[in-house]
Amino acid sequence: MMAPLCDGPTHVASPPALPAPMSARSAFLSAFALFTATMLGLAAGAAWMVISLYMGRPLPWLAVPIGALLALTIRGTVRRPGLAAMLLSAGATALAVLYLNMLIASVQIAGNMGIGVADAMRTAGLAMLWQLACMALGPVDLLWGVLAMALAGWLAARPPRRR
């Protein structure tokens, strides 16, 4: 036979409260912030490529000031300081580093084949440019990129100083 159940009060834990659903406005603002950070990262990578080509050599150390500028821009105009701004800034910095290497690979292909950069990008395709960009990333480039991502995240997470 089974033991009788307790007749006293039962203490059943209530289910945890679910977070409020995301409103349409906050979803739109989050998507717009992601789009803006992506465009800022791509623009920073393109500007970095122009500087590198003008100087005639790769400038991996330039990832740090570009990451800092991206962080300050995202913190000041896209998102308030915090986790979201930190992730967007670090992601935009990583995107700038990868996009720079993809653009340099396409410029080298264009120079070797005697065609325009846009034609070289279209001919090579995203997969080949990605592989060439990954092959071009050396340990020093990765170190500068990780350092820049860490700095960008730190700058975006902390609130600006009051004057």
VEXKOLDO-704484 format. One record per residue (C-alpha): x, y, z; residue in one letter; residue number from 1. Coordinates in steps of 0.001 Angstrom, whole numbers, plus 500000, padded with zeros to 6 digits. Example, Ala and Ser with C-alpha at 12.3 -4.5 7.8 and 13.67 -1.06 7.14 Angstrom:
BEGIN
+--------+--------+--------+---+-----+
|     c1 |     c2 |     c3 | r |   k |
+--------+--------+--------+---+-----+
| 512300 | 495500 | 507800 | A |   1 |
| 513670 | 498940 | 507140 | S |   2 |
+--------+--------+--------+---+-----+
//
This chain:
BEGIN
+--------+--------+--------+---+-----+
|     c1 |     c2 |     c3 | r |   k |
+--------+--------+--------+---+-----+
| 500000 | 500000 | 500000 | M |   1 |
| 501035 | 503561 | 499391 | M |   2 |
| 501724 | 506015 | 502152 | A |   3 |
| 499085 | 508689 | 502612 | P |   4 |
| 499835 | 512110 | 501175 | L |   5 |
| 500525 | 514967 | 503527 | C |   6 |
| 497373 | 516889 | 504449 | D |   7 |
| 499276 | 520038 | 505363 | G |   8 |
| 500017 | 523017 | 503139 | P |   9 |
| 502068 | 522257 | 500077 | T |  10 |
| 504852 | 524484 | 498935 | H |  11 |
| 504895 | 524336 | 495191 | V |  12 |
| 507227 | 526696 | 493450 | A |  13 |
| 505506 | 528890 | 490916 | S |  14 |
| 506963 | 528891 | 487405 | P |  15 |
| 509503 | 531639 | 486768 | P |  16 |
| 508180 | 534833 | 485292 | A |  17 |
| 508829 | 535077 | 481587 | L |  18 |
| 510368 | 538257 | 480230 | P |  19 |
| 508036 | 540618 | 478469 | A |  20 |
| 507837 | 540033 | 474729 | P |  21 |
| 509870 | 542371 | 472555 | M |  22 |
| 507843 | 545205 | 471106 | S |  23 |
| 507884 | 545952 | 467409 | A |  24 |
| 509683 | 549228 | 468066 | R |  25 |
| 512519 | 547640 | 470065 | S |  26 |
| 512859 | 544853 | 467478 | A |  27 |
| 513139 | 547458 | 464719 | F |  28 |
| 515690 | 549468 | 466717 | L |  29 |
| 517771 | 546337 | 467376 | S |  30 |
| 517725 | 545383 | 463695 | A |  31 |
| 518622 | 548938 | 462713 | F |  32 |
| 521500 | 548983 | 465236 | A |  33 |
| 522839 | 545726 | 463772 | L |  34 |
| 522535 | 547121 | 460232 | F |  35 |
| 524272 | 550361 | 461250 | T |  36 |
| 527136 | 548555 | 462990 | A |  37 |
| 527581 | 546321 | 459931 | T |  38 |
| 527745 | 549306 | 457584 | M |  39 |
| 530177 | 551114 | 459895 | L |  40 |
| 532428 | 548035 | 459963 | G |  41 |
| 532367 | 547727 | 456175 | L |  42 |
| 533093 | 551438 | 455719 | A |  43 |
| 535972 | 551261 | 458203 | A |  44 |
| 537438 | 548262 | 456374 | G |  45 |
| 537210 | 550067 | 453026 | A |  46 |
| 538841 | 553218 | 454410 | A |  47 |
| 541564 | 551090 | 455994 | W |  48 |
| 542176 | 549398 | 452638 | M |  49 |
| 542644 | 552759 | 450919 | V |  50 |
| 545192 | 553800 | 453547 | I |  51 |
| 547022 | 550457 | 453266 | S |  52 |
| 547165 | 550642 | 449482 | L |  53 |
| 548343 | 554234 | 449586 | Y |  54 |
| 551124 | 553318 | 452020 | M |  55 |
| 552030 | 550266 | 449935 | G |  56 |
| 552130 | 547822 | 452845 | R |  57 |
| 549726 | 546225 | 455286 | P |  58 |
| 549026 | 548187 | 458450 | L |  59 |
| 547653 | 545669 | 460967 | P |  60 |
| 548211 | 548012 | 463907 | W |  61 |
| 545606 | 550327 | 462412 | L |  62 |
| 542961 | 547918 | 463748 | A |  63 |
| 543315 | 549472 | 467209 | V |  64 |
| 542451 | 553088 | 466319 | P |  65 |
| 539752 | 551905 | 463913 | I |  66 |
| 538247 | 549725 | 466652 | G |  67 |
| 538332 | 552662 | 469060 | A |  68 |
| 536624 | 554926 | 466527 | L |  69 |
| 533974 | 552300 | 465829 | L |  70 |
| 533349 | 551856 | 469554 | A |  71 |
| 532999 | 555578 | 470199 | L |  72 |
| 530716 | 555989 | 467193 | T |  73 |
| 528481 | 553075 | 468150 | I |  74 |
| 528395 | 554097 | 471814 | R |  75 |
| 527595 | 557693 | 470954 | G |  76 |
| 525055 | 557280 | 468178 | T |  77 |
| 523776 | 553713 | 467808 | V |  78 |
| 523414 | 552184 | 471292 | R |  79 |
| 523813 | 553355 | 474854 | R |  80 |
| 526875 | 552025 | 476697 | P |  81 |
| 526417 | 548435 | 477763 | G |  82 |
| 526490 | 544864 | 476559 | L |  83 |
| 524738 | 545537 | 473244 | A |  84 |
| 527122 | 548360 | 472350 | A |  85 |
| 530072 | 546194 | 473377 | M |  86 |
| 528998 | 543302 | 471136 | L |  87 |
| 528172 | 545580 | 468207 | L |  88 |
| 531536 | 547374 | 468470 | S |  89 |
| 533576 | 544190 | 468727 | A |  90 |
| 531637 | 542668 | 465828 | G |  91 |
| 532070 | 545762 | 463662 | A |  92 |
| 535805 | 545719 | 464368 | T |  93 |
| 536080 | 542038 | 463427 | A |  94 |
| 534081 | 542727 | 460267 | L |  95 |
| 536426 | 545592 | 459352 | A |  96 |
| 539476 | 543317 | 459746 | V |  97 |
| 537966 | 540548 | 457611 | L |  98 |
| 536620 | 542944 | 454990 | Y |  99 |
| 540014 | 544611 | 454681 | L | 100 |
| 541665 | 541282 | 453957 | N | 101 |
| 538968 | 540343 | 451434 | M | 102 |
| 539378 | 543686 | 449660 | L | 103 |
| 543158 | 543365 | 449548 | I | 104 |
| 542814 | 539843 | 448126 | A | 105 |
| 540475 | 541153 | 445428 | S | 106 |
| 542860 | 544019 | 444602 | V | 107 |
| 545718 | 541529 | 444239 | Q | 108 |
| 543602 | 539311 | 441978 | I | 109 |
| 542611 | 542348 | 439920 | A | 110 |
| 546232 | 543432 | 439559 | G | 111 |
| 547409 | 539963 | 438539 | N | 112 |
| 544629 | 539431 | 436010 | M | 113 |
| 544497 | 542974 | 434652 | G | 114 |
| 540805 | 543507 | 435418 | I | 115 |
| 538885 | 545880 | 437659 | G | 116 |
| 538380 | 545261 | 441352 | V | 117 |
| 534620 | 544792 | 441001 | A | 118 |
| 535159 | 542255 | 438203 | D | 119 |
| 537761 | 540456 | 440293 | A | 120 |
| 535363 | 540256 | 443236 | M | 121 |
| 532583 | 538962 | 441025 | R | 122 |
| 534859 | 536439 | 439293 | T | 123 |
| 536521 | 535161 | 442466 | A | 124 |
| 533328 | 534906 | 444460 | G | 125 |
| 532774 | 535203 | 448159 | L | 126 |
| 534138 | 531741 | 449020 | A | 127 |
| 537487 | 532283 | 447313 | M | 128 |
| 537895 | 535777 | 448752 | L | 129 |
| 537072 | 534394 | 452204 | W | 130 |
| 539721 | 531669 | 451820 | Q | 131 |
| 542331 | 534150 | 450601 | L | 132 |
| 541510 | 536528 | 453450 | A | 133 |
| 541840 | 533732 | 456025 | C | 134 |
| 545142 | 532623 | 454488 | M | 135 |
| 546463 | 536195 | 454602 | A | 136 |
| 545718 | 536576 | 458324 | L | 137 |
| 548934 | 535889 | 460171 | G | 138 |
| 549509 | 535684 | 463910 | P | 139 |
| 550406 | 539368 | 464141 | V | 140 |
| 547244 | 540350 | 462259 | D | 141 |
| 545151 | 538183 | 464560 | L | 142 |
| 546821 | 539658 | 467629 | L | 143 |
| 546124 | 543219 | 466501 | W | 144 |
| 542549 | 542265 | 465577 | G | 145 |
| 541823 | 540630 | 468933 | V | 146 |
| 543400 | 543566 | 470765 | L | 147 |
| 541275 | 545980 | 468739 | A | 148 |
| 538102 | 543973 | 469424 | M | 149 |
| 538847 | 543945 | 473159 | A | 150 |
| 539506 | 547687 | 473196 | L | 151 |
| 536366 | 548380 | 471164 | A | 152 |
| 534256 | 546285 | 473500 | G | 153 |
| 535713 | 547936 | 476583 | W | 154 |
| 535233 | 551452 | 475224 | L | 155 |
| 531660 | 550754 | 474147 | A | 156 |
| 530676 | 549181 | 477468 | A | 157 |
| 531834 | 551998 | 479702 | R | 158 |
| 529798 | 555189 | 479988 | P | 159 |
| 531339 | 558438 | 478776 | P | 160 |
| 533002 | 560688 | 481344 | R | 161 |
| 531064 | 563641 | 482670 | R | 162 |
| 532741 | 567025 | 482365 | R | 163 |
+--------+--------+--------+---+-----+
//
